[in-house]
Each structure stands twice: as structure tokens, then as C-alpha cells.
Amino acid sequence: MTVDRDVMTEHEQAPPDEVSRATVIAYAVAATLLLGWFLFGWLVLRQGFVDSVGESAGAGFALLLIISVVGTVRRSRR
């Protein structure tokens, strides 16, 4: 039993960093804008439902790609 406990304490990782309040707010704003983009395309432009979902999903994936690239650049500078 002591061997297992020693191994576990050696390999424990530090707790993950907390997400800042600004990050949570930015994600909420992005989600709101994507929902608004979907509703605008579907109800105002009268696109099909599937087209509006696809356009919003594409914009969301592009946003995630941009966030990933920015995060990678910031992390590599440290």
C-alpha cells in the first residue's frame, strides 16, 4: 500500500489554472453572437434552417480555430 501511495504522490499534477472571468464573459458573448447570427439568417434572411445551422457552425469553428492559434502563440512566448 505504501508503494502505491508513493507513486501516486510523485505523479500528482498541479491543479489546473482557473478560467478568468473575462474569458467566461468572452465565451458567453461569442455564443450569443453565434445564436444571433443563426436567428438572423433563419428569420430575417429567410434561409433554410439547415443552411442557418451550417453557417453558424462554420462561424463557430472558425472562431475556435482563431482562439486556438492565439492560445498557441501566447503559450509559445512564455
N, C-alpha and C positions, 0 to 999 in steps of 0.2 A: 504494500500500500504506500509506503513512503517513496518508493521509486516512481510510482505514478504521479504522486503529488509533486515531486521534484521536477519531473518532466513537464508537467502542466504549468508550473510557475515559471519555468525557464522560457516557455514558448508563448506566454500570455502577451498579447499586444496591448499597446496603449489604447484607451478608449478613443473612438473617432471624434474628430472635431465637430463641434456643434454648428449647425447651419445658422448663419446670421439672419437677423430679422429682415435686412434689406434683400437678401436672396429670396426669402419666402414671399415678400411683397412683390419682387420682380416676377417670380413664377406665377403668382396669382394674377398680376396684370397681363402677363403673356397668355395665360389660359382664358382670361376674359376677352382679350383681343381676338384670339382664335375662335371663340364662341361667337363673338360679334361678326367676324368675317364669314363664318358659316351661315349665320342668320341673314346677313346682308345678301350673300349670294343666293340663298334659297328663297327668301321672301321678297326682297327688293328687285333683284335682277331676274328673278323667276327662273333660275337654273333648276335642273333636276336635283332631287335630294342626294343622289349618289354623286353627282358632279360637285355639289357643295361640300359633301363629306370628304371627297378626294382632294379638293382644293385646300380645304382646311388642314387635312392630314399632311399634305405636301408642305404647306407653310410651317406646320409644327415640326416636321422632320428637318426642314431647312434651319429652323431656329435652334433645334437641338444640336445640329451639326456645327453651327456657329458657336454655340456655348461650349461644345466640346473642344473646338480648335482654340478658343480663347483660354479655356482652362488649361489646356496642354501648354500653350505658350507661357502662361503665368507660372505654371509649375516648373517649367524648364529653366526659368530665370532664377529660381531660388537656389 
